[in-house]
Every structure is written in C-alpha cells, then in structure tokens.
Amino acid sequence: LDYLKGFWNGETVYDPISATSELSDMISRDLKKRGMSFMGTTVIHSFLQAIGVVNAHTKECFLYNVELK
C-alpha cells in the first residue's frame, strides 16, 4: 500500500470505460524500470480495479457506490 501511495492520492478513480489509465501507466512504467517485465498498464489497471482503487461500475450498477474494505 505504501508503494501505491507514491502514485495515488487515496481517492477512488471512477472509470467504467477504459482498460488503462494515467495511474496504471505510471505504475507500469515504474515496475518495468524495477525489472518486472510483464507488468503492462492493462494488467495494472485490472489490479487497481480488483483492490478498489479504480471503480469500473457505471452509475446505474448496484455496485457503483459499494466501498471495498
């Protein structure tokens, strides 16, 4: 979590359309510099969705306002 805080301000990113983001691009570039070769921006974006940093639900979805804990 401390690693992500270096890139992320702590607020949920709402983006139901994109498969990548500026945040996932930055993290992917940094991880590649650190030697992790298979850390593309789409993989990172999916990870960020899984941990609740990116909310990919539309406003009509019942999960739109659900907070992950």
KADA-V971487 format. One record per residue. N is the residue number from 0. RES is the residue in one small letter. PHI is phi in whole degrees, -180 to 180 (999 if undefined). Layout:
BEGIN
N,RES,PHI  N,RES,PHI
END
This chain:
BEGIN
0,l,999  1,d,-61  2,y,-61  3,l,-64  4,k,-62  5,g,-69  6,f,-115  7,w,-120  8,n,-86  9,g,95  10,e,-94  11,t,-66  12,v,-97  13,y,-96  14,d,-155  15,p,-82  16,i,-111  17,s,-77  18,a,-99  19,t,-144  20,s,-153  21,e,-60  22,l,-63  23,s,-67  24,d,-63  25,m,-64  26,i,-66  27,s,-60  28,r,-60  29,d,-65  30,l,-65  31,k,-65  32,k,-62  33,r,-85  34,g,102  35,m,-90  36,s,-75  37,f,-105  38,m,-129  39,g,-72  40,t,-65  41,t,-69  42,v,-61  43,i,-65  44,h,-61  45,s,-63  46,f,-61  47,l,-63  48,q,-66  49,a,-63  50,i,-97  51,g,90  52,v,-73  53,v,-110  54,n,-101  55,a,-102  56,h,-90  57,t,-75  58,k,-62  59,e,-78  60,c,-76  61,f,-66  62,l,-92  63,y,-56  64,n,-97  65,v,-75  66,e,-95  67,l,-79  68,k,-127
END
